[in-house]
Amino acid sequence: MAIVGGGAACVSLLHQMIPLCADRADRRAVPLEILVFEKKPAVGPGLAYQEDDGELVLNRIADAMSISPNDTSLFSRWMSWKACYSREIREATGGSFPDTYVARRLFGRFLQDAFLEIQRVAAGRGISVRVIHETVITIDRRSVPCVRTESGNWPAIHVVLATGHTNPKDYYGLAGHDRYLHFAYPVSEHIEKLRSVESICILGASLTAIDVAVSLHAAGYRGRIDMLSKRGLLPYVKGKSYPSHTLRYLTGNALTRMTGGGTAKVGLRTVFRLFRRELHAVGVSWKTLFAAESGPADAQLDAQIRSAGEIRPWAPVFRSLNGLVHDLWHALDEASQHLFLARFARRWMSIRTPIPLQNATRLQAMMRASQLRILSGPAAFAATPCGRLEMTSSDGGKQRYDMVVNATGTAACIDTQDDSALIWSLLQSGIAARDARGGIKVDFESGALVSRTGSIDPNIRALGHVTSGTYFYVDSLDMISRQAERIAGILATQLDARPQQAACCDNAGSPALSLVI
């Protein structure tokens, strides 16, 4: 078996699959070998949780971060254990921990540690988990899939694509300009260069853009920063911790009745009717959350911060839908899905993934000091004779910048090789098919790829961001771990079949992985 990508999704999949495979080890004719393809030196952190600026914090409290959908305490317990070995972790576990937001890089170290432990436990049960530190170029579809790297081909009966986020798009045609940063991460690598200039435009106003802004603020940057987005709005601010909510109207049983046991699709109006009742039951009006926002971004941020100490009754309603959101999305007819993406998806994600109060107050301080502005609307960029980048807004106004940073986030659709070289190659070969809703098409029940001709490939599956068209909400780790749980159960059964020998291997073997605390 091969897993392409060694980030959080990979670790979650292995965490849930290894115990199942170990329980069935006696049914196999030969031992199971799992190859993890990850070009970076360590498996676990990936892009999202790599070593970076300590100001970049998780968007969920420590006690809610986990690689398992059934045990959310794994990370916080690891933190408590590691506190005696690391000053940074010891300081992070003070105060109200684990109800706190800690540096993302700490979760990356947890993932790295978790992988090494999974690898050790697997070896003790006769399962080899080996790391190939190479970039996967493409996957050939023969009698079985064959993963191709620069060093050779690696046949595998089953392949799981856990490639993480796709690359951001160059919406303004700035690629190649020396005053343009296409990749915001790792932010720590760009801080010194950004600190040396007087004006910066950050493209986007969501989580990535906020990461760049707060890192610059913490580094003592005193220049001017503009955030540019279509709507000119910041995400919601996380409120006070809240009790859980039990769904009463928009339930799994209700969904089964509406769809006739999965035989029919439903419209968005039908689902929203039940969702409105769910909100009304906790005293919240639909219009409070989904009415058109107006007013400047700073005033809205001030209002969000003022109410952050309150329990927001709608928050537990959204969280309670985690176990149902994939099924709800699958139940909608195609027209309703596209309507939701066009009119409601941005607000939904803003509410569902709010920013921590500590980041919100930093943005507020920057705005009050006239250092940060939030701009909206279409714009165009052009290079000036002096080498700076000039933005022209729709009203004809012009602004010049020393640096422009792309913080628009990951590409929803893979339209070119620049979005994702591997996924693009699979689209070109017909092994995968583009999903108009986002990412590539996969079978809802199994996560198996759907080819250009519409056939379901039982040997290649996908997990995470590239499956957003099929599952909608897949970018948070708690939702990815649910996907991983489903795929792990399927693979544990199918891997009983006799695996093929790999055609080649690396001469030196898998390099040793080290844990840095």
Backbone hydrogen bonds, N-H to C=O, Kabsch-Sander energy under -0.5 kcal/mol:
donor,donor_aa,acceptor,acceptor_aa,energy
2,A,158,H,-2.5
3,I,35,L,-3.0
4,V,2,A,-0.5
4,V,160,V,-2.8
5,G,3,I,-0.8
5,G,37,F,-2.5
7,G,162,A,-0.5
11,V,7,G,-1.9
12,S,8,A,-2.6
13,L,9,A,-2.3
14,L,10,C,-2.5
15,H,11,V,-2.7
16,Q,12,S,-1.6
17,M,13,L,-2.0
18,I,14,L,-2.6
20,L,16,Q,-0.5
21,C,17,M,-2.6
22,A,18,I,-2.9
23,D,19,P,-1.6
24,R,20,L,-0.7
24,R,21,C,-0.7
25,A,22,A,-1.2
27,R,24,R,-2.0
28,R,25,A,-1.5
34,I,128,S,-3.6
35,L,1,M,-3.1
35,L,33,E,-0.5
36,V,34,I,-0.5
36,V,130,R,-3.1
37,F,3,I,-2.9
37,F,35,L,-0.6
38,E,36,V,-0.7
38,E,132,I,-1.8
44,G,6,G,-3.7
49,Y,45,P,-2.1
50,Q,47,L,-0.9
56,L,53,D,-1.7
57,V,55,E,-0.9
58,L,102,V,-2.7
62,A,100,T,-2.5
63,D,98,P,-1.8
64,A,61,I,-2.1
65,M,62,A,-1.3
66,S,64,A,-0.5
71,D,68,S,-0.6
74,L,71,D,-0.8
75,F,65,M,-0.9
77,R,73,S,-2.4
78,W,74,L,-1.9
79,M,75,F,-2.6
80,S,76,S,-2.1
81,W,77,R,-1.9
82,K,78,W,-2.6
83,A,79,M,-1.2
84,C,81,W,-0.7
85,Y,82,K,-2.2
86,S,82,K,-1.1
90,R,86,S,-2.5
91,E,87,R,-2.6
92,A,88,E,-1.8
93,T,89,I,-1.5
94,G,91,E,-1.1
97,F,94,G,-1.5
99,D,96,S,-2.2
100,T,98,P,-1.1
102,V,100,T,-0.6
104,R,56,L,-3.0
106,L,103,A,-1.1
107,F,103,A,-0.9
108,G,104,R,-1.8
109,R,105,R,-1.8
110,F,106,L,-1.9
111,L,107,F,-2.5
112,Q,108,G,-2.1
113,D,109,R,-2.4
114,A,110,F,-3.0
115,F,111,L,-2.4
116,L,112,Q,-1.9
117,E,113,D,-2.0
118,I,114,A,-2.6
119,Q,115,F,-3.0
120,R,116,L,-2.0
121,V,117,E,-2.7
122,A,118,I,-2.7
123,A,119,Q,-2.0
124,G,120,R,-1.6
125,R,121,V,-0.8
125,R,122,A,-1.0
126,G,123,A,-1.5
127,I,122,A,-2.9
128,S,32,L,-2.3
128,S,126,G,-0.5
129,V,127,I,-0.5
130,R,34,I,-2.8
130,R,128,S,-0.6
132,I,36,V,-3.2
133,H,131,V,-0.6
134,E,132,I,-2.0
137,I,135,T,-0.5
137,I,148,R,-2.8
138,T,148,R,-1.1
140,D,146,C,-2.7
142,R,140,D,-0.8
142,R,144,V,-1.3
146,C,140,D,-2.4
147,V,154,W,-2.2
148,R,138,T,-2.7
149,T,147,V,-0.5
149,T,152,G,-2.8
150,E,135,T,-0.5
152,G,149,T,-0.6
154,W,147,V,-2.7
156,A,145,P,-2.3
159,V,459,N,-2.8
160,V,2,A,-2.5
161,L,461,R,-3.4
162,A,4,V,-2.5
162,A,160,V,-0.8
167,N,419,D,-2.9
171,Y,169,K,-1.4
173,G,170,D,-1.1
177,H,174,L,-2.2
180,Y,177,H,-1.6
181,L,404,V,-2.7
182,H,180,Y,-0.6
184,A,182,H,-0.6
184,A,406,N,-0.5
189,E,186,P,-1.3
190,H,187,V,-1.8
191,I,187,V,-1.1
194,L,190,H,-2.5
195,R,191,I,-2.9
196,S,192,E,-0.8
196,S,193,K,-0.5
197,V,194,L,-1.5
200,I,224,R,-2.5
201,C,403,M,-2.3
202,I,200,I,-0.5
202,I,226,D,-3.5
203,L,201,C,-0.6
203,L,405,V,-3.1
204,G,202,I,-0.6
204,G,228,L,-3.5
209,A,407,A,-0.6
210,I,206,S,-2.4
211,D,207,L,-2.1
212,V,208,T,-1.9
213,A,209,A,-2.3
214,V,210,I,-2.8
215,S,211,D,-1.8
216,L,212,V,-2.1
217,H,213,A,-2.3
218,A,214,V,-2.4
219,A,215,S,-1.5
220,G,217,H,-1.5
221,Y,216,L,-2.5
224,R,198,E,-2.8
225,I,371,Q,-2.9
226,D,200,I,-2.4
227,M,373,R,-2.7
228,L,202,I,-2.5
229,S,227,M,-0.5
229,S,375,L,-2.0
236,Y,350,S,-0.7
238,K,355,I,-3.2
240,K,310,E,-1.8
247,L,245,H,-0.6
251,T,249,Y,-1.6
255,L,251,T,-2.2
256,T,252,G,-2.2
257,R,253,N,-2.1
258,M,254,A,-2.5
259,T,255,L,-2.1
260,G,257,R,-0.9
261,G,256,T,-3.1
263,T,259,T,-1.4
264,A,259,T,-2.0
266,V,331,A,-2.6
271,V,267,G,-1.5
272,F,268,L,-2.9
273,R,269,R,-1.9
274,L,270,T,-1.2
275,F,271,V,-2.1
276,R,272,F,-2.9
277,R,273,R,-1.5
278,E,274,L,-1.9
279,L,275,F,-2.2
280,H,276,R,-2.8
281,A,277,R,-1.8
282,V,278,E,-0.5
282,V,279,L,-1.3
283,G,280,H,-1.7
284,V,279,L,-2.3
288,T,285,S,-0.8
289,L,285,S,-0.8
289,L,286,W,-1.0
290,F,286,W,-2.4
291,A,287,K,-1.7
300,Q,296,P,-1.7
301,L,297,A,-2.4
302,D,298,D,-2.3
303,A,299,A,-2.0
304,Q,300,Q,-2.2
305,I,301,L,-2.5
306,R,302,D,-2.3
307,S,303,A,-1.5
308,A,305,I,-1.2
310,E,307,S,-1.8
312,R,310,E,-0.7
315,A,312,R,-1.5
317,V,313,P,-0.6
318,F,314,W,-1.9
319,R,315,A,-2.3
320,S,316,P,-2.1
321,L,317,V,-0.7
321,L,318,F,-1.0
322,N,319,R,-1.8
324,L,321,L,-1.9
325,V,321,L,-2.3
328,L,324,L,-2.6
329,W,325,V,-2.5
330,H,326,H,-2.1
331,A,327,D,-1.7
332,L,328,L,-1.0
332,L,329,W,-0.6
333,D,266,V,-2.3
337,Q,333,D,-2.0
338,H,334,E,-2.2
339,L,335,A,-2.0
340,F,336,S,-2.5
341,L,337,Q,-2.3
342,A,338,H,-1.9
343,R,339,L,-2.3
344,F,340,F,-2.4
345,A,340,F,-2.2
348,W,344,F,-2.6
349,M,345,A,-2.6
350,S,346,R,-2.0
351,I,347,R,-2.3
352,R,348,W,-2.7
353,T,349,M,-2.2
355,I,236,Y,-2.8
359,N,356,P,-0.7
360,A,356,P,-1.9
361,T,357,L,-2.6
362,R,358,Q,-1.0
363,L,359,N,-2.1
364,Q,360,A,-2.3
365,A,361,T,-2.2
366,M,362,R,-2.0
367,M,363,L,-2.4
368,R,364,Q,-2.6
369,A,365,A,-1.4
370,S,367,M,-1.7
371,Q,366,M,-2.8
372,L,366,M,-1.2
373,R,225,I,-1.8
375,L,227,M,-3.8
375,L,373,R,-0.6
377,G,229,S,-0.8
377,G,230,K,-1.0
380,A,392,T,-2.0
382,A,390,E,-1.9
384,T,388,R,-2.8
387,G,384,T,-2.1
389,L,401,Y,-2.2
390,E,382,A,-3.3
391,M,399,Q,-3.5
392,T,380,A,-3.0
393,S,391,M,-0.5
393,S,397,G,-2.6
394,S,378,P,-1.1
396,G,393,S,-1.9
399,Q,391,M,-2.1
401,Y,389,L,-2.8
402,D,199,S,-1.4
403,M,199,S,-1.4
404,V,179,R,-2.4
405,V,201,C,-2.7
406,N,181,L,-3.0
407,A,203,L,-1.8
407,A,405,V,-0.8
411,A,167,N,-1.1
415,D,413,C,-0.9
419,D,416,T,-1.0
420,S,416,T,-0.9
424,W,420,S,-2.6
425,S,421,A,-1.8
426,L,422,L,-1.8
427,L,423,I,-2.1
428,Q,424,W,-2.5
429,S,425,S,-1.9
430,G,426,L,-0.9
431,I,426,L,-0.9
432,A,426,L,-2.0
433,A,450,V,-0.6
435,D,439,G,-2.3
436,A,434,R,-0.6
438,G,435,D,-1.8
439,G,412,A,-2.7
440,I,466,V,-2.8
441,K,433,A,-2.6
443,D,448,A,-3.2
447,G,443,D,-2.8
449,L,460,I,-2.7
450,V,441,K,-2.2
451,S,449,L,-0.5
451,S,455,S,-2.9
452,R,430,G,-2.5
454,G,451,S,-1.5
457,D,449,L,-3.1
457,D,455,S,-0.5
460,I,457,D,-0.8
461,R,159,V,-2.8
462,A,447,G,-2.2
463,L,161,L,-2.4
467,T,464,G,-2.3
468,S,465,H,-1.7
469,G,438,G,-1.1
470,T,467,T,-0.8
471,Y,467,T,-2.1
472,F,468,S,-2.6
473,Y,471,Y,-2.1
474,V,472,F,-1.1
479,M,476,S,-0.7
480,I,476,S,-2.2
481,S,477,L,-2.7
482,R,478,D,-0.9
483,Q,479,M,-1.9
484,A,480,I,-2.9
485,E,481,S,-2.0
486,R,482,R,-1.7
487,I,483,Q,-2.4
488,A,484,A,-2.8
489,G,485,E,-1.7
490,I,486,R,-1.6
491,L,487,I,-2.8
492,A,488,A,-2.4
493,T,489,G,-1.0
494,Q,490,I,-2.1
495,L,491,L,-2.7
496,D,493,T,-1.1
497,A,494,Q,-1.6
509,G,506,D,-0.6
516,V,514,S,-0.6
517,I,515,L,-0.5
